[in-house]
Amino acid sequence: MSDHRHVDEFTGVETTGHEWDGIRELDNPLPRWWQWVFWACVVWSVGYWVVYPAWPLVSSHTKGMIGYSSRAEVAQEIKTATAGMAGQLERIRKAPLEQIRTDTGLREFALAGGRSAFNVNCSQCHGSGAQGFKGFPNLNDDEWIWGGTIDAIFRTITHGIRNTEDENAHQSEMPAFGRDGILTKAQVSDVAEYVLSLSGQAADATAAARGKPLFTDNCAACHGDNGQGSTEFGAPALNNNIWLYGGDKQSIVETVTNSRRGVMPAWGRHLDEATVKQLAIYVHSLGGGK
Amino acid sequence: MGSLLDSVIDAPEIREYDVEAVNRKETRPPLYVPRKKIHPRRTHGFFRTFKWWVMAVTLGIYYVTPWLRWDRGPGAPDQAVLVDIPGRRFYFFFIEIWPQEFYYIAGLLIMAGLGLFLVTSVVGRAWCGYACPQTVWTDLFIWVERLVEGDRGARIRLDKEPMSAAKATKRLTKYVIWLIIAMGTGGAWVFYFADAPTLLVDLFTGQAATVAYATVGVLTFTTFTLGGFMREQVCTYMCPWPRIQAAMMDEESLTVTYRTDRGEPRKPFEKNADWDKRGDCIDCKACVVVCPMGIDIRDGQQLECITCALCIDACDDVMGKIGRPRGLIDYDSIANDERRREGKETKLRLFRPRTLFYFALWALIGLGMVYVLLTRSDLDINVIHDRNPLYTTLSDGSIRNGYTFKILNKAREQRTLTLHASGLPGIKLKVVGSEDMGDSPDPYFTVKPDRLQSFRLLVTVPPGILKGDAADLRFVLKEINTGQTASYNSLFRGPQ
């Protein structure tokens, strides 16, 4: 800022003293309307501080005059939204699952609600697209460890799997064949070769032949004679392309050696019935539902 | 007071006006000075009549259009031009535009822009002078002002008078008529957005939507202030067009021009003057006094001029009275001025590379729009491939992809359609939520009239078919009765 006055020769107006490439800014007063708007905003803001919560204090804040708070407003909006959905939720709570699925309006409501409940409660393990991860089943495919009908899905979500919070939870336990010394290392390897052959993968034929009787004795009770699995025991099919813990030799050996037992919470204890029903409808619609 | 009055000089009916242009060349004021009030005097003549006609036609179109009916059959609105925002449709006579066809509106806006370029390159700021809403409503408001308060002289006198009952009555009458026009303007606008007869009743019985009243209120306020009080200030300071227009014009563009070679040197009128020794301009300032922008066209082409040509009418009138040829002020080009000075013949060059280029662009987009409109289908399909997961492997090794597909049935009847997917052998389609279709290769379904319906589709391909991690997939939607089709090219994805 230069301190000597400079007056623009064309307009006779004093400049601000700043200069950029020979261009100077005239020091014209602000338009009056603009100033009025500015002062009106200042006055408005003072009124705003008084009426609404505004200033932080040491351990609290000014409360305003009308008892407004944005937190209460959100709570009220949620309450209104919930009240608006109450009718539909009540219908979902009362209707049998099959009926919800075939009623277009109800199904669309349930799908929307189910999707959001899924994203909040289920996506952490099963993925936001329900695509699953190692040890957490993909819900888009057509293999269901505990059954893929809509009622079976509902039951699984309600009671969960191998948890301690619900006595109706699905229960089953696979022995740790290697770790507990039921099978020797070589035997585990042979069984694994046989399992590989069951799913049509490349396998050592002689080892698989040695593994077959071992499989019949130790595994067929749950996984079936042909490795077709059983939803009753939650024993996955071994004769297909879907592998929860990996389908290569090393993964299978590890599974047989140490056993696998996935756990899922009983959502019936954490969510209301209508939400669980909506979840069942949503999961069933992903494409794998039977 | 006398100096402000129009003084009469010795020739009958020829008056010399005491008026000064708001931006007089000799004393051109700095930018942004306080406004000088303008009291345009009325004119008669070709351009004034033309302006009245343009006003009648444009206002007529604006006020009448929402009331035109167009039968679209049961369940559809019968308003010829309707912007149905809640229903997300735009109706224009036989055309019904969906939100995803907004490019028609974009096309119209581009055409309007290019049309403006074209007009400007041919006749300067003619849009501003005749058809711009600001001009039309200002003209209407000035007409009302003149009707209530009298012409220029009377208005100046009235402004100077102290407030009295008579003055208050005149002012109030003027404001009330302005307000009625302004409300009529805002009122007419909202009729484009709802069924006009119903809305009219609702507006008066207090049942219309708040947004309708708010719109009427805002447009009433803006029409009242912009047309009544701000007038030429809008054209000079608020509108961007005068700052841009110069780029559209060249030396052959017609603009309202004062013929310096003929007019100068200007001298007051003398009877039996020797016209060879002086210019035709008698400096009566009739051109200044009629100008709604308050400028003096004799100072040359300037930003403020809206090319309304009222000064041409005023000058031609004077030229007639003093027995000189018309056209001292006329639509003319800079190039003609040059030609005259060189003693060449003047000419009108409408077809120039610039005008032809603007016209060609304008016509190209227009023809494109017509083509798209004529070949437009009332059946459309949009397919979105699921991102999460990209694909799913089934127990038998098949690969499955999920899609959300949307069918746009723009017809007013229910339709039965089949969907066929091609690109890979052994494709199986399944629509989620429609068990009865089963795994039929070509599911069929019905879509309600004038609706967009969304479905989730699962496409399964047997093991070993997909080579690589993706393949092209083509969906074809076909109407069972008419055989009409719509298609969409998508992708099918699998493991790498």
Interface residues (C-beta under 8 A of the other chain):
Chain A: F10 T11 N28 R101 T102 T104 R107 G127 S128 G129 A130 Q131 N138 N140 D141 D142 E143 A237 N240 N241 I242 S285 G287 G288
Chain B: P30 Y32 D386 R387 N388 P389 T392 T393 L394 S395 D396 G397 R400 G402 K430 V432 G433 E435 R456 L458 P463
